[in-house]
Amino acid sequence: FYLTPPQVNSILKANEYSFKVPEFDGKNVSSVLGFDSNQLPANAPIEDRRSAATCLQTRGMLLGVFDGHAGCACAQAVSERLFYYIAVSLLPHETLLEIENAVESGRALLPILQWHKHPNDYFSKEASKLYFSSLRTYWQELIDLNSGETTDVKEALINAFKRLDNDISLEAQVGDPNSFLNYLVLRVAFSGATACVAHVDGVDLHIANTGDSRAMLGVQEEDGSWSAVNLSYDHNAQNEHEVERVKMEHPKSEEKSLVKQDRLLGLLMPFRAFGDVKFKWSIELQKRVVESGPDQLNDNEYTKFIPPNYHTPPYLTAEPEVIHHKLRPQDKFLVLATDGLWETMHRQDVARIVGEYLTGVHHQQPIAVGGYKVTLGQMHGLLTERRARISSVFEDQNAATHLIRHAVGNNEFGTVDHERLSKMLSLPEELARMYRDDITIIVVQFNSHVIGACQNEE
């Protein structure tokens, strides 16, 4: 089934979104110029989610990608709720009091976040009251715990992740008299999601990561070339420290069964995630909740089984690993992406493709044909294709779209092959998932002048 270039473009651009930061927003000049984001589904419906928002009561911008598994319910809930938990964790005591007093007296609330959303980014209206009530309980506790100290960003991020995961678990245990909501909170808790979130405030960039999505910094070297700096570590079997951490948390007798076939208890790829209460609750609790839950839950095979060798839960945590980086003028952009991108592309290629796209300057690598016998005719073809590629850059107005085009359409020479792109994008739903995963990307562009000025002030 052959797609024409315009058809390919309309598929690639369907979910793209761009936001430019207003140059003077009245408060402070931002170190972020703007961001581009996009998603390409492989699952139907897509299990990835993305979020971006400006914090209105504190400084800073939040951006995140969320990769769901066993359905999209948990990724959806985390994408709607996590930034509120982070924002509340960062608020000074007086502001928390103001917000609580407003709720008490029925006055309008101070807005906490300004969302930057694509029209397709769904928000669940049905659960908003429940979600608000859990969030309110959290800020009431923060008011009671007031220590008078200003909150450290790293601590705020860790607390927000853990608290939201705890609330997801509690809401499912308590249930809800409304059967629709009851089923919703159970679906959220029994499915799972990884999260990779950036908080940018001036020159301070914090990345909080739970699971195997990634954050990568694009750095422009003095000679104009591009390099990649990892700002997160995957929490999976490829990470030795992570395997060690899991082993340390359980008795020696379980050492052989904890990680099997590179999966947690032989089942789960990420070693940290939201939801996934199958790996957190005791067997008794799981049985009690499933038995008292709605009938639809019983039809779901996933909720019924107990993982093998399940002796000392919890086996899974949502606690993020937080990395802090002070931005420098040569740090030009940040890429947040779910593992669908990193499975197909090396970070070094990602840095080069985005860097060249943003600057419009192509450092022509000598054509590498790695061990292939190439005739003059083929070489001519490669060079012609390269020339066409330079002009094709301009068909993408969005850096994330440009990256997805490469992730899905690159051939062995590292160039976008229209035929391959057409084939990959026309695969039927049930086949697409065998060839690739959902891909979600946010590319954040930094303002080097502002970062340089901030550095000089310090």
N, C-alpha and C positions, 0 to 999 in steps of 0.2 A: 504494500500500500504506500504509494509515493506522495509525499507532501511537498507542495511548492514552497519556495522561500517565504512568501507572505504568510502561508499557513503555519510554517514553522515559527515565524516571528509572532503570530498572534497567540500561539500556545505558550511560547516563552515569556511573553509580556503580560499574560492574563492577570498575574498576581503581583506585578511590580508596584513599588511604592517609593517615593522620594520625599525627603523633607529637607528644606534649607533653613538653617537657624537664622532668625532675623538678626541683622548685623548689630543693632543696638536694641536690646530688649528692655532698656530702662534700668536694669539692675547691673549687669556686668557684661563685658565682652566675652563671648564664649570661646573656649578652646576647640569647640566642635563647629565645623563649617556646615555639616549636614550629614545625612546618611541615605543610602539606597538599600532597599531590601526586596527580596523576591522569594517565591517558593515554587517548586515543581513537584507535583504529587507523583508517587508511584503507587501508593495505597489508595483505595477508594472507600471511604473518604480519607483524605490525607491525615496522617497522625502527628505531623509536626505542627508547631505553633510559633508565633513570633510576637514580640511586644516592644514598644518604644514609648517613652514618656519623659516629659520634663518635670522635675520636682519643683513645685511652686513655692513651698514654704521653706525649703532649704535650697542650697545651690546644687546644681548637678543634673545630669541626664542619665536615664536608665535605659538600657537596651538588652534584649535577651532572646535566645532561641531555645525552644523546648521540643524534645523528641519523645513522643508517646510510644508506648508499647501495650499490647493486649487492648487495643482500641485507643481512641483519641480523648476519652473523657478526662483523664488526669492531666494531660498536657493542656487541655482547654482550661481547666480550673486554675492550674498554676499560672498560665499566661494572663489570666484576668486578675489574679489575687496577689501574686508574689510582690509586685511593685508597691502595692498599698502597704504590705507588711514591712517592706524595706523603708519606705518613706516614713511610716509611723515610728520605726526604730531609730530613725535619724532626727526626729523632731525634738526641739528643746522642750523642757518641762512646761514652760508657760504656754506654748502653742498647744500642747496636748490638753492642758486644762481648758484653754479657750474652746477647743473642739468639743470636749466633753460637756462643758457648760452649754454650748449651743445645742447639742443633742438633748440635754436635760430640759431646756426651756423651749424646745421646738423651733429654734431659730435656724436660719440657713447656715450650712457648714462652710468653713473655709475650704475652697478646693485644694486638694493635696497634690493632684497630678494633672498635667495636661497631656492627654494621650495623642499619639500620632499613629492613626490607624488607617489601614486599607479598608474599603467598603466591605470586602469579604471577611474581614476579621470579626468573628462572631463574639457576642457577649451574652451570657445566659441571664435573661431577665428574671426567669422563674426563681433562681437561687439567690438573687441579689440581697434579699432581706436576711436570709440565713448567713450569707457571707459577711454582710455588714455587722451582724450581731457577734460573730466570732471575732472580727477585727476589733470591734468596740471593747470586748472583754480583754483583748490583748492590750489596747492602749490604757484601759483602766488599771491593769496590773502594772504597766510601765509607770503610771502616775503614782501608784502606791509604793513602787520600788525606788522612787526618785532618790538618787544618791547625790544630786547636785553636780555631778561631773558631766562634761560634754561627751557625747557618744562617739566612740571610735568607729570609723566606717567599717573596718574589718569585722569588728564585734557585731555591729548592727546587721551586716549581711548574714553572718552565721546565725544570729538569733532569729532573723526573719525567716530564713530557710527552715530551720528546725521547728519554729513555732507553726508555720503554715502546715508543715507535714503532720505535726501533732494534731492540729485542728481538723485536717482531712480525716485522720484516723478517728478522732473523737466523734465527729459528725456522723460517721458511718456506724459507730457503736451505739450512739443515742438513737439514730434513726429519725424519722419525721412522720407525723400523722398524715401528711399529704403523700399519697402513694407515689405520685410522679417524683416528688423531691426525694422521697426515701430511696427510690430506685437510682436516682441521679447520684446521691452521695455515696451509695454503695458502688456504683460503677466507677466513680472517681477513685475511691479507695482501693478497689481491686485491680484497676488498671494501673499503669505506672508512667513516669516521665522523668527524663533527665533535663537539666537546666544549665545553661551557661549564660551568665549575666554580667554586663559591664556597667560600672558606675563611673562617670567621668565628671570631675569637678576641677576646673582649672588645669593644673599640670598633674593632678592626682587621678590615676586610672586604677580602679580596683576591678579585678575579675573574680567572680565567685562561680565555681564550677562544681556540679554534682553530676557524675556520669561521663559520657564519652562524646559530647559535642565539644567543639574547640574554639579557643580564642587565639588569634595570631596577629602580631603587629607587623606592618609593612614598613621597612626602614630604607631610606634612600642613602646609599653610601656616597662618599665624596666624588667618586668617578661617575655618579649618576646611575649606577646599577642598583638592583633591588635585593634586599635580603629579608628573611622571615625570622621573627623572634616568637617562640612559643610562649603564651601567657597562661596556659592551662595544661594539666596532665590528664590523660584518659584514666578513668577509674574502671579498669577491666583487667583481664588476666595477663595482658601484655605489660602491665605496670607491676614490677616486682614488689615495690613498697606497698602497693595496694593489696597484693596477695598476702604479704607478711602481716599487714594490719588485720585482715580478716582472720588469719590463723591465730594471731595474738588474742583475739576476742572470744575464742572458743576453746574448749578442752582439747588436749593433745589427741585424745581418742578419735576426734572428728577430722583430724588433719587430712586424711585421704579422701574424705567425702565432700569437703567444703568446696573445692574447685575441681570440677570434672569436665573434660572436653572444653576447657577454657570458659566454662560458665559457672556461675555461683550455684552450688548444689546441683550442677549439671543442667540448669535451666535458664538462668538469667545472664545476659551478656554484661550489662553494666553492674558494677559492684556498689554503686550509690544511686539512689533514685527516690523521687517522691512517690507516695502511694505504695503499690505493691504490698499490701498488708499481708499477702500470702507468705511473705518472707519476714514479717515483723511480729504478727500476733501469735499468741499461743494457739495450739490446736483447739483447745476448749473454746476460746473466744471465737475463732473462725467458725466452728460448728454452730455455736449459739447464734451468731449474727446471720449466717446463711439460712439456718432453719427458721428464724423468726422473720427473715426478709421476705420481700415480695416474690411471687412465683417466677417472674421472669429471671430472677437471680439463679433459681434452681435449674433453669434451662441452659444456663451458661456453664459449660464444662470446666472452664478455667477456675470458677469459684469452688467447685466441688473437691478437686484433688488436693491432697496435702503434699508438699514437696518431699522427695525421698530424703532419708537421713535427717529428719527435722527434729533435733533434740534440744537445742539451746537458743531459741530465738531471742532477740531479733538478729537476723543475718544481714540486714540491709539498713543503711542510714541515708538520710537526705542531707546530712551535714556537708556543706560545701568546703572545698579547698580554696582559700582566698589568696590571690597574688596581687601585690601592690607594685605599680610601676610609675616612676616619675617621667612624664612625657618630656621629650627633647625635640628641638626643631627638626631633626632628621626623621622623627617618627611621623610618617605621613598619613597612615590609615590603620584601621583595626578591622579584621574580618572575624565575625562570629558566625559559625556554621554548624549544622548538625552533621552527624557522621556520614550522611549521604554524599557530602562533598569530599571529605577526606579519604573516603574509600576509593575515590576515582582520581584524586589529584594530590601531588606532593606539595607541601607548604611553600617550597621554594618557587614552584611554578605558579602557585596562587599569588605570591608576592609580586612576581614579575608581570603576570597578566594584568593584575589590578593596577600596579604601579604604572605600567605603560599605558593602560587605558586612561588613568586619571591625568597623566601628564601629556598624553598624546605623543610621547617620544618612544620610538621602538629601538631598543638596542638590538641591532641585527646580530643574532648569534650566527656563527658560521653554520651552514646547514649540516646537521649531523645525520648521517644515514646509518649509524651504528651497525656495521657488519652486513648491511644489505648490499648486494651487487646492483649498482644503479647505472642504467644506460644514460647516455647524454640526453636522450629524449625525455626520460623520467626526471632528470635533473632540471631540464628546462621547465617541465611541468611543475616541479616543486617551487621553482623561482617565480613562475607566473602566479602560482597559488599564493605565494607569500605576498606578491604585490597586491593581489585581490584582497588578501586578508587585511592589509593595512587600510584599504578603503572600507572594508566591512565593519571595522571597529566603529565607524560613525553611525552604523544602523542601530546601535544600542545607546539609549540615552541613560542607561542605568547600569552601574558597575556590577551589581549582583546578577543581573540578567546576562551580562557579558561573561561572567564567570560560569554561570550555569551552561551557557552555550558551549564553552570549552569543556566543562566537566562531562557533558553528555556526548559532545560531537568530536572530541579530539581523536585523531588517528595515531598510528605508531610514530609519525614524524612530529607529533605535537601541534599539528595544525587542525583547524576545524574542517571536518569533511561533511559537506551538506548531505551526502547520501546516508552517511552513518547517523547524522542528526535526525534525518527524516525517518529512518528505520526505528531508532530508539523512541522517538516521540509518537510513532503510530502503533506501538505494541499494544495489544488489548490489555485491559486492566489486570487480568489474571496472570499475564506473562510479564508485564512491566516489573512487577515486584521481584521477579527472578533475576532481572538484569541490573536493577539499581534500587536504591532506597529513596524515600522522600528526601528532597534537598531543600533546606531553608538557609538563606544567607542574609546577613546584614553587613554592609560595608560602611564604616564610619570614617569620614574624612576630617583630619585635624587642621587647625589653623596655625601654621608654623610661626607666623608673626606674633600672634598672641602668646604662644608657648614660649617663644624667645624672650618676649617682654616680661613675662611672669618670672622666667628664670633669672633675668637681670635684676628684677626687684629683690629676689631672694638672695 
